[in-house]
């Protein structure tokens, strides 16, 4: 069964956008909008001589850097789990061969 779509309006970097979303996504989307707008406001204060586009670009860059860092950490976690599995298999094999 398909989830009912909800029509919302968001204001992102001083521009309004209508969206049709799953009702279950509304809270996450509104939280994301708040984070983006807060970060853009920080860059606008820090670099008052720049325009909104520059602040938005810097905010996007910062968020993507954090995303890439998280992806790298998750990739490392997969490798560690695989190494632990391999170590367990090797230990079992050596135990079988040694007996």
C-alpha positions as CSV (number, residue, x, y, z in Angstrom):
1,X,0.0,0.0,0.0
2,X,1.4,3.4,-1.0
3,X,1.8,6.0,1.7
4,X,-0.4,9.1,1.3
5,X,1.4,12.2,-0.1
6,X,1.5,15.4,1.8
7,X,1.8,18.8,0.2
8,X,4.1,21.2,2.1
9,X,5.9,24.4,1.5
10,X,9.4,25.0,2.7
11,X,11.5,28.1,2.7
12,X,15.1,27.4,1.8
13,X,17.6,30.2,1.6
14,X,14.9,32.8,1.3
15,X,13.1,31.0,-1.5
16,X,9.8,29.0,-1.2
17,X,9.5,25.5,-2.6
18,X,6.3,23.4,-2.7
19,X,7.0,19.7,-2.1
20,X,4.9,16.5,-2.3
21,X,6.3,14.1,0.3
22,X,5.4,11.0,2.2
23,X,3.9,12.1,5.5
24,X,6.5,10.0,7.4
25,X,9.3,12.2,5.8
26,X,7.9,15.5,6.9
27,X,9.8,15.8,10.2
28,X,13.1,14.8,8.6
29,X,12.6,17.3,5.7
30,X,11.7,20.2,8.0
31,X,14.7,19.4,10.2
32,X,17.0,19.4,7.2
33,X,15.5,22.7,6.1
34,X,16.3,24.2,9.5
35,X,19.9,22.9,9.4
36,X,20.5,24.3,6.0
37,X,18.9,27.7,6.8
38,X,20.9,27.9,10.1
39,X,24.2,27.1,8.3
40,X,23.4,29.6,5.5
41,X,22.7,32.3,8.1
42,X,26.0,31.6,9.8
43,X,27.9,32.0,6.6
44,X,25.9,35.2,5.7
45,X,26.9,36.7,9.1
46,X,30.5,35.6,8.8
47,X,30.9,36.8,5.2
48,X,28.5,39.8,5.1
49,X,30.1,41.1,1.8
50,X,29.1,37.9,0.0
51,X,25.7,37.1,-1.6
52,X,23.2,34.4,-0.6
53,X,24.4,32.1,-3.3
54,X,27.9,32.0,-1.8
55,X,26.5,31.2,1.7
56,X,24.4,28.4,0.2
57,X,27.4,27.0,-1.7
58,X,29.6,27.0,1.4
59,X,26.8,25.3,3.5
60,X,26.4,22.7,0.8
61,X,30.1,22.0,0.8
62,X,30.2,21.6,4.6
63,X,27.3,19.2,4.6
64,X,28.8,17.1,1.8
65,X,32.2,16.9,3.5
66,X,30.4,15.6,6.7
67,X,28.5,13.1,4.6
68,X,31.7,11.8,2.9
69,X,33.4,11.5,6.3
70,X,30.5,9.4,7.6
71,X,30.6,7.2,4.5
72,X,34.3,6.6,5.0
73,X,33.7,5.6,8.6
74,X,31.0,3.2,7.5
75,X,33.2,1.7,4.9
76,X,35.9,1.2,7.5
77,X,33.3,-0.6,9.7
78,X,32.5,-3.0,6.9
79,X,36.2,-3.8,6.4
80,X,36.7,-4.4,10.2
81,X,33.7,-6.7,10.3
82,X,35.0,-8.6,7.3
83,X,38.5,-8.9,8.9
84,X,36.9,-10.2,12.2
85,X,34.9,-12.8,10.2
86,X,38.1,-13.8,8.3
87,X,40.0,-14.1,11.5
88,X,37.3,-16.3,13.0
89,X,37.3,-18.6,9.9
90,X,41.1,-18.8,9.9
91,X,41.1,-19.7,13.6
92,X,38.5,-22.4,13.1
93,X,40.5,-23.8,10.1
94,X,43.8,-23.8,12.0
95,X,42.0,-25.6,14.9
96,X,40.6,-28.2,12.6
97,X,44.0,-28.8,10.9
98,X,45.9,-28.8,14.1
99,X,43.8,-31.7,15.6
